[in-house]
Amino acid sequence: MKRRTHESATPHNPEISTPYRVLIYSTKEYDKLSFDTKVKDLKQPEKYEIHYTHERLSKDSAKKANGYECICIFVNDDGSREVLEKLKQIGVKLIVLRCAGYNNIDLKAAEEFAIEIGYVPSYSPNAIAEHAVALVMALNRRLHRAYDRVRNGDFRLDGLVGFDMNGKTVGVLGTGRIGQFAIRIFRGFGCRVLAYDLYKIQDDDRHALGFEYAELDDIYAQADILSIHLPLDHKTKHMINARTIDKMKKGIILVNTARGGLIDSKALLDALKSGQVAGAGLDVYEHEHKYFFNDFSSTIIGDDILSQLLSYPNVILTAHQAFLTQEALCSIAKTTLENIYSFMTSGKVLNVPKT
């Protein structure tokens, strides 16, 4: 997305006296705490007037942004053309995402409506990598099942046999910041790592990390564990599907802490039933926006695939929490506020999504 300066925006002057009003959608208590803390740490906290709503951005809740030039949204908020058009009509000029993914925003529509978009390209990549490896270890050593058994007074070990990580082959899809941290951790276990990415890192960095690049089919054929760290776009959507799963080594452990749409959930379910995939660790799900971040414990879940995944003993599903560390929340708030300050003083956003 091109950087633009909007003539109709609030005058971009670092000495402006009127507070810049920001509405933060999809707010949880940890969001409010991190933003309130970071605002107080700023040199001029009086420049910000931040309000919070627990509601997600949608075509119905967009009207809440009336009177705000800036809103802040999260991964499952609706940034479709229809919603952006409503936001344009009520005067919103800046949308900042407090996350690294921006597949939920129609960037072309945003440019057409002269709405600037900012995001957080990196906050705590090690947090997500650590969560991915934690899912692998929990699945491998059946920690979730062992925990449930012991809590119920069942101290048997039958059915809890795992395998040594040392010497196993791990496929890492995506060698950006998160993927590189994951590689470091897997290498620390003594694993051999094969990786794939369209944008390869320098050979010196690759040698230092101790992994090899390989074609996808080769990774599928050799990997005992597959960890996904790729963005979601039209090229990667459902890249893990029935055809690619058939190419994988039987009994593979599959982990996804990136975006749910990277995996065809129905194909994964079939592979779990057949034993082609021995276990799945999912922090994301392709239809998660209907459920994640909300309490459905007293409600029947209408998504049959999600219900089945939750019922499988060889599936661990967490609700998009891989990012959720104190350090990550502080970094997200800091970068988001920097994006807002940059726009309100210069008309430009520091971190603009790539189109």
N, C-alpha and C positions, 0 to 999 in steps of 0.2 A: 504494500500500500504506500502510495506517495505521501510524503509529509505535506501538510497544507497549513496555511494561515488563514483563518476565517475572519473576514472583515466584521462580521456581526457578533463575534465573540466578545467576552469581557475584555477590556483593555489589558494587553499583556505588559504589565508593569510590576516589577518586584516590590514597588512601594504602595500598591493598591491597599486601600483601607477597608474595603468591603470584603467580609469573609467569603471564601469560595465554597459554595454549598455542594455537598456530595451526598448522594443517597446510596447506601450499600445494601444490595439485595442478598437474599439467601443467607442472612446472618445467623450464625450460631454464637454462643457465649464466648468461645475461644477466638472467634473473629473480632468481636467487640473488644475483648481484652487486649488483643495484640494491636489493633488500630488505635485504641485509646492511649495505650502505652507509648506507641511510636509517635503519635501526634504531640504528646507532652515532651518528647525528646527533641523535637524540632526547635530551631532557633526562633521561629515566629509561629507558634501554634495557633495564634489568633487569626491567622490567614485561612484556617480551615473551619468549616461548620459541617460536621459529619452527623448524618442521621442514619438509622438502621431500620431495616424491615426483615422479618423472617421469611417473607414471601419470595418465591422465585420470580424472576422477570418472565412475564408472559404477555400475551396480547391483552389480558384483563388487568394485570397489575402494572402495566406500563404507565397508566394514568397517575400512579403514585409519584412518578418522576416530574410531574408538573411543578415548575418553579426551580428546577435544578438544571444547571448546565452540564453536570457530570454525574454519572452513575458508575457503580462498581459492581461487577457480576462474577459468578463462579461457573464451574464446568458444566452444570446442567441447566443453566438459565437459557432462555430462548432468545437467540440473537438473529432470528429469521428476518427476511425482508419485511414481512407484515409488521413485526414488532418494531423494527428500526424506523419504518415509516411513521408509526405512531409517535415514537420518540422524537423524530425530527419535527413533527407538527407541534409538539409542546416545548420545543426549544433546547433539547439535549444536544450538546456539541462534542462531548467526550464520553467514551465508554472505556473504562479500564478493567481488564480481567485480572483477578488475583490468582492466576494460574498460568502454567506454561502452554497449555493447549488452547487453541482458538477455533477448533472445528465447529463449534456451536454458533459462530458468528458469520453472517453473510458479508464478507469483506467487500465484495463488489457493490452491494447495496449500500454499505456504510460510506463508501467513497462517493457514490451517486448522491447520497443525502447529506454530504459534507459533515459526516460524523467521524471524528478522529478516534482511532482505536489504539489502546496501549495494552501491554501484557507483561508478564513476569517470565522472562526467558529462562531464568535459573534462580532457584532459591536454596534448596538443600538436596542436590542430586543424590548425595550419599544416603539420605533418608529413604528415598524410594528404592534404591539398590539394596539397602539393608532389609527392607520389608520383603522384597522379592526373594532374597536368599532365605529369609526367615520362613517364608511359605514353602520353599523347597525343603528345608530341614524338617518342618512340621509334617509335611507329607511323607517324606522319606522315613522318618522315625515314628510316624503315627502318633505324634504328640497329642493331637486333638482327641483321638480315640483313647489313648492311655489316660489322659486327664479325666475323661468322662467315666472310665472304668473305675479308677481309684476313688473318685468322688462317691461312687456307688458301692464301695467296698469290694470291688472285684479286682484282685491283684494278679490275675493270670497274665501271662505274656504271649499266649497263643494269638497269632494274627498280627503281631506287632514287629515282625522282623523287617529291618531296613537294610541298607547297604552302605559300605564305606564310600565317602565322597572322594577320597584320595584315588586318583587314577581314572576317574570317570570323565567322559567327554561332555562338555556343556556347550550348547549353541546359544550365542547371544546375538539377538537381532537388534541392531542399532548400537553404534559405538560413539554416541554423543556423550555428554557429561554423565548421564545416569548409567548408560551402558558401560562406560569405562570404570566407574566405581564398582559395578557388578562384576566386571572381569577381575578387578583386584581382589575382591572377596573370594570368588571362585578359585582363583589361582592360589590364594592363601590356604585353601583346603587341599591343594595339590591336584586340582583338576586341570585337564587339558581343555583349552577354550578355542572354539572355532567361532568366528563372528562374520556377520554380514551387514553391510551398509553401502548405500549408493555413494555416500561421501566418506571416503576413507581418511583416516588420520595419517599423519606423517610416519614414515617407516621407523624413525628413531623412537617416537612415542609408542609405536606398536611393539617394537622390540623390548622397550622398557616394561611394558605391561605383560609381555610374554604370551601373546596370542597370535593366531593365524587368521587371515581372511579366507573365506571359502564361498563357493556358490551355495545357494539355498538348498538345492537337491542333495549336495554332499553333506551339508549340515543335518538335514532331515534324516539321512541314512545313517549317520554316525552318532548323533547326539543321544545321550542318556537323559539329558535335561535340556529343556528349551526355555529361555527367558527372553521376553519380548519387551523392547524399549524403543519402539518406533512411533513416529507421529501418525495420526489418522488422516488420510486424504483419499482421493479417488483411486490412487494407485495401490494403497495398502489396505483398503477396506476388504474384509473377509479374506485376507491373504492366507490365513489359516482356515482351510475349508476341507471338505471331504477328500478332494483330490490330493492336497498337500499332506493331509494327515496320513493317507495311505502310503505315502513315501517315507514316513517316519519309522524309526526303529520301534518295534513292538515293545510296549511297556514303558514308553517315554513319560517323564514328568513334565508337564507344560505349565508355565507360569506367565501371567500377564498382569503387569502393573502399569500399563501404558494407557490404552484406550480400548473400550469394550468392542467397538466395531472392527477391530483387527481380526477377531475370531468369529466365524460362523457358529453361533451357539448350538444350533441344531446338529451340525456336523460334530461338534465336540461332544455333545450328549451321546450321539450314536457311537463315537469312538470310545467313550468311557464304558458304555454298555458292553461293547465287544471285547474290551481289554486292550485295544490298540494303544490307548492312552491309559497309563496306570494311575495317574493322579493329576489333578488340575488345581492350581493355586491362582485364584482370581481376585484381584482387588478392584476390577472393573467389569462391567457387563454392558452389552450393547444397548439394552433398553433400561438402563439403570435410572434414567431421569424420572421414571415413574415412581421409583421406590427409595433410592438412596438418599440418605440424610434425614429420613423421616421414620416414625415409629409405626410399623404395621404388625406389631406383635399380637394385636387383638383383631386383626383383619385377615380375611382370606386373600392370599396373593393370587391375582388373576392371571399372572404370566405362568403358563404351564411349564415352560422350559426352565425358568428361574426356580420354580417350586421343585422340579426334579433335581436340578443341580444342588439345591440346598439339602435334599434328602440323601444324597450319595455320600457314603462314608469315605470315599477317596477324593472328595472335593472340599477344599477350604475356600470359602468366599468371604472376603472382608469388604466393607462398604466404602471403597475409595478412600482409605485411610493411610495409604503408603506415605503421603506427604506430611502426615500429622505429627510433627515434632515441634517442640518449643522453638528450636532454631529456625525451622522452616517458616513457621507462622510469623516470626519477627522479621525474617528476610522478605517475605511476601508483602507484609504491611509497609516496610521501608521502601521497597521498589515501587509499589503502587503509589505511595505518597509522592515519591520522586517524579513519577510519570505525571501526576496531577500538577505538581508545582512547576514542572517544566512547561506544561501546556499553558498554565495560567499566567506565566511570566514571559513566555517567548512564542507561544502559539504552536510549539512543536512538542511531540511526545518523544521521550528518550528511547523507549522500546516499542517499535512498531512491528506487527506481524508481517511475515514475508508472504507475498502472494504468488 
